[in-house]
Amino acid sequence: MKPSQFFALAILGATLSVTALAQPGPGARFGWNKDNTPGWTLMTAEERAEHQTKMRAVQTYEACKTLQNEHHQAMETRAKEKGITLRPPRRNGCDVMKARGILK
């Protein structure tokens, strides 16, 4: 094998290894961001971090739904005060976490 072929295979192998490690597996934590959290742009960075911490701490689907509903109501109130209409979430975070085995 030529050195250039060996080098190309080594790079390919390293790339595939890094890619495989970056893929979330079953039970991977769910991420919250502007694309999946209503009111994300209405929160401060501290509020976002606090929301993420609370969501990661829930253990059951019911607790998740309660926290999620409280958050949605608070963001809806904040949006109305600013004359903004919130878009609905693209998918339900609690359902995603349950499907991934994060919630009971």
C-alpha positions in Angstrom: 0.0 0.0 0.0 1.3 3.4 -0.9 1.9 6.0 1.8 -0.8 8.3 0.3 -3.4 5.5 0.4 -2.5 4.6 4.0 -2.8 8.3 4.9 -6.2 8.6 3.2 -7.5 5.4 5.0 -6.2 6.7 8.3 -8.1 10.0 7.9 -11.2 8.2 6.8 -11.0 5.9 9.8 -10.5 8.8 12.2 -13.4 10.7 10.6 -15.8 7.7 10.9 -14.8 7.2 14.5 -15.5 10.8 15.5 -18.8 10.7 13.6 -19.9 7.5 15.3 -19.0 9.0 18.7 -21.0 12.2 18.0 -24.2 10.3 17.2 -26.7 10.2 20.1 -27.6 6.7 21.2 -30.6 5.5 23.1 -31.1 7.5 26.2 -29.2 10.4 24.9 -30.1 13.7 26.5 -32.5 16.0 24.7 -31.3 19.5 23.8 -33.5 22.6 24.1 -33.0 25.5 21.7 -34.8 28.1 19.7 -36.1 25.5 17.3 -37.9 23.4 19.8 -38.7 25.7 22.8 -41.5 28.1 22.5 -40.5 31.5 23.9 -36.8 30.8 23.6 -36.1 34.3 22.3 -38.2 35.8 25.1 -35.9 34.3 27.8 -32.6 35.6 29.1 -29.6 33.3 28.9 -30.0 32.6 32.6 -33.6 31.6 32.1 -32.7 29.3 29.3 -30.1 27.6 31.4 -32.5 27.3 34.3 -35.2 25.8 32.0 -32.8 23.3 30.6 -31.6 22.3 34.1 -35.2 21.8 35.2 -36.1 19.8 32.1 -33.1 17.5 32.5 -34.0 16.9 36.2 -37.5 15.6 35.6 -37.8 11.8 36.0 -41.3 11.1 34.9 -43.5 11.9 31.9 -46.1 13.5 34.1 -43.5 15.8 35.8 -42.2 16.7 32.4 -45.6 17.6 31.1 -46.3 19.7 34.2 -43.1 21.7 33.8 -43.6 22.0 30.1 -47.2 23.4 30.5 -46.0 25.9 33.1 -43.3 27.0 30.8 -45.6 27.3 27.8 -48.1 29.4 29.9 -45.4 31.7 31.1 -44.0 32.2 27.6 -47.5 32.8 26.2 -48.2 35.5 28.8 -44.8 37.1 28.1 -45.5 37.0 24.3 -48.9 38.6 24.7 -47.4 41.4 26.8 -45.0 42.1 23.8 -47.7 41.6 21.1 -46.0 38.5 19.8 -47.6 35.3 18.6 -45.7 32.2 19.6 -45.4 29.4 17.1 -46.3 26.0 18.5 -43.4 23.6 19.2 -42.4 21.4 16.3 -42.7 18.3 18.5 -43.4 17.6 22.1 -40.1 17.5 24.1 -41.6 15.2 26.7 -42.7 12.7 24.1 -39.3 12.7 22.5 -37.6 12.2 25.9 -40.0 9.3 26.7 -39.4 7.7 23.3 -35.6 7.9 23.9 -36.0 6.2 27.3 -35.1 9.3 29.3 -38.4 9.5 31.1 -40.4 6.8 32.8 
